[in-house]
Amino acid sequence: MEPLVTASLVCRHGGLGGLEHVLALVSDLLDHARPPCWSLVRASAAGRHVSLLQRLSAREPLDLDPFERAAHFSKALAHAASRGDLETAAWLCVSYCPAGIASLGVEAAARHGRLDVLEFLTAAVDVDVLWTTTFMEAAAAGGHVHVLEWLHRHPRNPGSSPEAMDAAARHGHLEAVEWLHARGVVGTKRAVEDAIAHGHVAVAQFLVANHHPSRICPAMDYAARHNHLPVLAWLHESLLAECTSDAMDFAAANGHLEVVQWLHAHRTEGCTLYAMDSAAENGHLAVVQWLHTHRREGCTRAAMDYAAKEGHLAVVQWLHAHRSEGCTSSAMDGAAGNGHLAVVQWLHAHRSEGCTSRAVDTAAGHGHLAVAQWLREARGVEFTANAMGLAAANGHLAVVRWLHAHSADAGCTPVAMDMAAANNHLAVVQWLHTHRTEGCSPRAVDRAAAGNHVDMVAWLAANRREGCSDDAFNDATSVEMLHLLSTLYPGRDFSAACMRAAVLQGDFARLRFFHEHQREGFREMVQSGRLAVRDVEVFQWLHRHYGDVLRASDVRSSTRTSLYLHALLDRMGLALRQSP
């Protein structure tokens, strides 16, 4: 009998309250607290009760690597801290991994203003914290001045960096900007630029008044693009920034008519043909009409081409009636490919440019069979092999079958099955295998492996003979795929690039695989340098198993190395060890 049925029958009867052993068995039958349904990190991210995390912990392997456990701890703690879940944070720190590093949790607490969690993690429990300026930056990004003050007073706080001011300015937290300024923190030039780009005029004004920045060349262009008219007016009046034709071009492209009008009235840079072309592409008819009336730059045939492609029939009709540039065959091609039948029919009735085979191919390839059929009947346009290839790539099996039945002369190429496999359309691959003779190439397995399509790779290996190339062993992205490829194609090694990706992504499952099944190759990869390590726990794991060939200077020189890892390297005394 199925567990759910058994539990349901038992629970229909009363009197279970005193039968603890029965309740425990029912709970176990119904419990989905196990991979792949849940993981410790996923449960914490979802805000589940700590009891779920406890059950997941009980089912972890007894020999789980301590650094992998610490990595789970770090990520789960960050989720708990961000929502102020002290109960989960306490269980993680006291029971699950007392030896873990809580820096991500402290950062999350600072970013979300959880001062009680901060105090708990830095005083109430004995977990390790790698103190960096990231904490101040996180608090500033959230605008939490009370957290900034608490961190500022903490004896282990290393201070603030310019990035803290940049973060506060970017998010528009004026009080935090003023607090940092009062304590001598100066941001980079991005502080003012980001404040302007996000429309935080009060922040930008304060920074300009107190930090004397140099002339900010793209600032007016940023403000116009993002529809920040008050910022634009202030920059114009204060003579702080230059402006280019990009300002009106991008304001028009984004439909910001009021900004376009203001620039026309107050600035002399004007715009380019791109203004009307892009406004038409994005369906901003009012902007197109205003530019036509008040500006002389005009547009190109791309205006109608783009408008048709995006389905903006009213814009197409207006351009046809009021402008002389016309369009090209790309107009109908693009409209067909995106399924805009009304636009296709209007162009057919009112324009003479027509279309190409690309119109029917892309219409069919994107699943718009009615459009493709109409074009074939009304204009006599025939399909090419690209039609079935695109339809297969996009998983449109009904279209593939129709093309096979009604347009056999168009044919197909191995690219169809290759791309269907790459995009994990197994039903399409199976149909092509049964009804077509073109087959596929090794790229089918290669691309399926890169997409982590385990079932697809297994089916291709069982039913096709093309095999794979080294690309499959370069691009595999999960431990399941590593195991499958090594089983299907024994004797072939995974590349150093594949191993480096596992290190960078902090995937302990893949790291374990390489350590157990390709240890010498992994060792050579570590020894060769060019190693980007992002997670503290991954570095600790590498240092334990490959410390004799791991060069800290290589890790430190990577731009992807976190401040936490730099702090750990300093603590371990590995700062001065250089590459030979």
N, C-alpha and C positions, 0 to 999 in steps of 0.2 A: 504494500500500500504506500502511496506517495506521502512524504512527510507532512505536507500541508493538509491532506485529507485526514491523516491520523491526528494531528494537532487539533483540527477543527472538531472532530468527533469527541475528543477528550474534553475540550473546552465547553461543550454543550451541557456538561453535567456540573452541578454545583458541588460545593464541598472540597474544592481543590486548595483552599487557602492554607490548610494545615499540612498539605503534602508537598513539602519543599522539594523533594527529589523528583516528583512528577512535574512541578512547575519548572524546575531546572532543565528537565528533558524537553519539555514543550518549547522553552526558550531556545534551546540549542537547535531543535528542528527548524524553527522559524528564523534562526539567526543568519543573516547574510553578511555578517561582519567578517568578510574574508576576501582576498583578492579573487577575481579582478573587480568585484563589486565595489570594494572599498580599499583604501590604504589609510595609514595613519595621517598622512599629510592631507589627503582628500577629505577625510572626515573632519579634520580641524578647519580646513578651508570652508566647508559647508556649514560650520557652526554646530555640528552635532554634539550631543551630550558626551561628557567625559567617559561615560560607561562604554560607549562604542569604541573609543580609543583604547580603553583598557582591554576590551575583548580582542581587538586587533593586535595589541601588544602581546597578549597571551598566545596568539597563533603565529607569531614570528618565529623563525628558526632559532633554536637554542644557540647555534654557532654563528648567528648574525654578526658580521664584522662590526667592531665597536665604532669605527668611523662612519660606517653606513648608518648605524643607529643614531649617531650624533648628527648626521645630515638630516635624517627624518625629524629628529628633535628640533633642529634649528628652523626648518621650514614650518613645522606644525606650530612651534612657539610663536613665530611671526604672525601667523593667522590668528591665533588666540589673543595675542597682545593687541593686534589692530582693533579688535572688537571689545577689548577690556574684559576678557574672560579669565578672571583670576583663578577660578577653580581648575580649568584645564591647564593654565600656565603652571599652577602649583603642582599638579600631578606630573606634568612633563618634567619639571625641574627636580622634584623630590623622588619620584618613583621610577620614571621611565629612563631618564638619562642624566643623573646628577653630574656626570663628567662632561656634559655638553658645553658648547660655547653659545652663549645667549645673545650675541651681538645683533643678529637679525631681529630678535624679539625686542630688544631695547630700541632699535631703530624704528620698528613698527609702532611701538608705544609712543615714541617721541613724535612721529609723523601724525598720529591720530589723537594726540593730546591726552593719552592715558597715563596720567602722573602716578596713579596708584600702582599700576603695573610696573612703571619705571622704578619706583621705590622698592617694590617687592623683588624685582630681578637684580637690583644692585645692592640690596642690603639684607633682605629676609632669607635668601637662599644662598647656597654655596656654589652656584654655577659660575663658570668663567665668562668674563666679558672682555672683549678686545676693544678698548676705548679709542675712538677716532673722531675726527671732525664731522663724520657722517651724521652723528646724532644731532648736532646743532643744525646741520643743513636740513635734516628731516623735520625738525620742529619748526624751523623757519618756513619750509615749504607748506606746512599746515597752518601757519600763522598762530602758533601756540606760544604766546609770550610767557605764560606762566611756566611752561616747560623749558623755554630758553633760560629763564631766570634760575630754575632749579639746576639745570645742567651747568650753567655758568658758575654756580656756587660749589659744585661737586669737586672734590679734590683731585679726582682722576680725569676730569674732563680736559682734553688737550687744547681746548679753545675753539675758535671759529675760523672758517676759511672763507675766501671770497665767494665760494659757491653757495654759502648760506644766504648772503645778501642777494645773489642772483636768483635763488629759489624763492625767496620772499617777494622779490620784485615781480618775478614771472607770474606768481599766483595772486598778485595784487594785495598783499598784506601790508598795508601802510604802517600799522602799529609795530609790526615785527621789523620792518625796514628802519623805522625811527629808533627802535631799541638797539638794533645792531650798529647803526650809525653812532649812537651815543657811546658805544663801547669800542669805537675805533675800527669797526669792520668796514672794509671798502670792497665793493664788488668789482667784477670785471666789466668790460664795455657791454657785455650781454645784459647786464642788469637793466640799463636804460632801454636798450633795444627790445628786450622781451617785454618790458612793461608797456612800451609803445605798441608792440605787435599785438598784445592782448587787450589793449584799450584801457589800461590802468593809468589814466592821466594824472591823478593825484600823486601816485607813486613816482611817475616819470618826472613830474615837476619838482618833487622833493629831492630826488637824486640829482637832477640838474642843478638845483639851487645849492646843494651841499657837496657835490663831488666834482663840479667843473669838468664835465666830460668834453672830449674833443667833438668836432662836428660829426654828426651821425648821418652819414650819406644816405643809407637806404630807408631811413625811418619814415619819411612821408609816404614812400611807396608801400611799406608795411601797413601803415595806418589806413591808406586808401583801399588796399586789397581786402582788409578785414572789416571795413565799414566803420572805422572809428573816427567819425567826423570831429568830435571835440578835440581829440588828440591832433588831428590834421590841422585844425584851426590854430591850436596853441603852437605847434611847431612852425607854422607859417608866420605867426605874429612874433615869435621869439627869435626867428632867423637862425634856429639851431640846426636845421637839417636841409639838405638839398632834396630835390624832387626830379624824377625823370618821367618820360612818357609811359613807363611801366605803371605808374600810379593810376592814370585814367584807363589804360588798357585792362588792368586786372580788376579795377572797380567795375568796369563795364562787363567783363567776363562773369563776375559774380553777381551781377544784377543790382549793384548799388547806385541807383540813378541819382540820388541826392548827392552822393560823393562826386559823381561824374559832373553834375551841374556846378558844384562848388569849385572843383578844379578848373572848370571852364571859365568861371567868373573871376577866380583869384590867382590863377597860375598861368604861365605862358608855355609850359612844356608840351601841352597838347596830348595827342595820342597817335597811334599808328593804325594801319589796316586791321591789325589784330583785334582792336576794340570791337568793331562791328562784327567781324568774323566770329569771335568767341562769344559775344552776346547772343548772336543768332544760334550758335551751337548749343548754348545752354537754355534757349527758349525765352530769353528776356526781350520780348517784343517791344515793350515800352522804351527800353534802352536803345534798341536798334532804331526805332522811330525818332527818338530825340537826337541821336548822333546824325542821322540822315538830314534832319532839319537844321541843326546848329553847327555841325562840323563838316569839314571838306575832305577828310581823309578817305571816306568811302569804305569799300570792302572789296573782297575778291570773290571768285566763284566758290571758294571754300565756304563762304557763309551759307549758301543754299545747300551745298553738299553736306555740311555738318548738321544743319537744321533738319534736313531730310533723314539723315542717319539716326538722329536722336528722336525722330517722330514728331517734331514740332511743325505740324501742318500749317497752322496759322502764320508762322514766321515764313515758311516756304511760299505761301500764297502772297504775303505782303511783299516779299523780295521780288517775286515774279511781276507784281503789279507796279512797283515803284522804283526798282533798280534795274540796271541794264547788264549786270555782269553775268547773269545766268548761272548755269551749273555745269557739271560734267557727268559722265556715266556713273561716277562714284556716288552721286545722289541716290539713284535708284538701287545701286548695288548695296549701299549702306542701309537704306531703309528696308530692303528685303532681308538682309542679314539679321536685322533686329526685329523682324516680324511686323513692321508697320505697313500693313496691307493698304490702308486708306491712303497713305502717302505714295506708295508705289502706284496705285491706280490713278491718283491725281497727276503724278508726273507723266504717266503713260498718256493721259488725256490732254495735257496742256504743254508738255515740253517735248523736244525732239532729240534729246541726247541719248535716250535709251539706256540700255544696261549691257553688261557683259555676262559671261557664264558665271562669274563670281556671284552674281545676284542669286541665281538658283542654287548654286553650290552652298553658299553660306546660309541661305534660308533653310535648306534641308538640313545642313549641318548643325544648325542651332535649334532644330525641332519645329520650324515653322513650315510644315509641309503644305498647308493651304496656300501660303504665299508662293512657294516653289511651284505648285501645281498651276496656280493662276498665271504665273509668268510663262510657264511652258506652253500653256494653251493660248494665252493672249499675245505673246510675243515670239513664240517658237524657239525659245532659248533652251538648249539642251544641257544636260548635266555632264560633268567631267568626273574623273576618278576622285577628285577632291571632295565631292559631295558625300560619298559613302565614308570616306576617311574622317571627315569632320563629324558626321552623324555618329559614327562609332566612337570617336574620341569623347564625345559629349554624352554617350550613353543612350542615344535615341534609337532603341532597337526597332520600334515600329517603322521609323523612317528608313533604317537600314534594310528591313524586309521589303518595304515598298519599292525602294530603289532597285533591289535585286530582282523584283518581279516586273517592274515597269520600265526600267532603264538599264537593262543588262549591258548594252553597248558601252555605257560610260565606264564600266569596270570598277576596279578597286586595286589597291596596292597593299603590300605588307604593313604600310604605315597604319592602316585601319586597325589591325589587331594590336600593333605595338602601342598605339595611343589609347585604345580601349583598356589594355592591360595597365598602362601607366596611371589611368584614372579609375582603376578598380571596377570596371564594368564587366563583371564576370559573365553575365548572361549574354552580352554582346560578343565577347570572346568565344564563348561556347557555340553560339550561332554561326559565327564566321568560320569556326573550325569545321562545323558540320556541313555548311552550305556553300562555302567558297574555297577556292584552291590556292589563293595567293599566300596563305600562311602568315608568318611573322618573321621577325629577325631576332637576334639575341637581345636587342634593345627592349623587347617586351618584358623579359625577366629583369633586365637591368633597371628599367624605370619602375616596375612594380616593386622591386626590392627597395629602391630609393623612397617610394611612397609608403613603405611598411605594409604592403598588401600581402599578408602571409598566405591567405587562401589562394590568391591569384598565382603567386609563385609556385605553390604546391601543385595547383592544377596544371599550369604550363609545363612543369617538370614531368608530370605524369602523362601528359597527352601530346606534347610537342617535342621535337628533337633539336630545336635550334640552340638550346642551352643558353649560356649567358657569357658576358665578357668580364673583364676585370672591373668594369664600372660597378657591377653588382656588389663586389667585395670592397669597393671604395665607399659606396653610398648607403650601405645598410644602416638603419637608424634605430633598431630595437634589438634586444637580446633574443627575442623570438626569431627574428630574421637571421641573426647570426647563427643560431642553432640550426635553423632550417637549411641555410645555404651550405653550412659545413657538412650537413648530412647528405644533401643532394649532390654536392660536388666535392667529395673528399679529396684531400691533398692540395687544395688551393688555400692560400693564405689571405687574410684580410690586410688591407694596406695601412701604412702609417697614418694616412689622412683619416681613415675610418677610426683608428685608435685615438687620434688627437681630438676628433669630434666628441668621442665619449668622455674624454677628460674635460673638455671645455663645457660640455652640457651637464657634467656632474652625474652621469648615469652609472651608478655603482653596479647595476646588473651587467652592463656591458664590460665594465672594468674587471669584474670577477671572471667573465667569460675569457677575456684576453689573458688574464693572469693564469687561468687554469688550462687553457687550450692553445695559447700561442705566446707563451711566456718569453721566449727568447726574442721573438719579433717585437713584443711590447717593450722589452728591455732596451732593444736597439733604438726604438722610437724615443724613449725617454732620454737615452744617452745622446741622441742626435741634436737635442735642443729644440728651439722653435716651439716650445710648449706653452700654450695659453691655459692657465689654470684660474678659474674664477672662484671656486668654493674652497673655503678653509679646510673642510673635512677631506676633500679630494687630495689636497696637497699633503695632509697628514698621512693619508693612506699611501700615496706615492712615496713619501719619505720613509715610511716604515718598510715597504717592500722593495723599493728601488733607491734607497738613500745613497748608495755608493756611486750611482751614476747620475742622480738627479742634481742639476746645477741650479741653485737658488737664484743665481744672477740671471739665468734665462727666464725664470718665472717672473722675477721682479721687473725685468725689462719689457714684459708684455703689457700692452696698453689695456688689456682686459683684466689685469690683476686688480682685485679690489683693495681698498684701504685696509680692510680687515686682514687680508692675507699679508699685506706689507707689515702690519703690526705684529702678526704672528712670526714672520721672518725676523723682524727685529728682536722679538723676545727670544727666539731660538738661536740668536747669534749668527744668522746666516746671511747677514747683509753684505759682507765683504768678500764672500767666496766668488771667485770669478771663473769664467769659462777659460779652459786651457787654450 
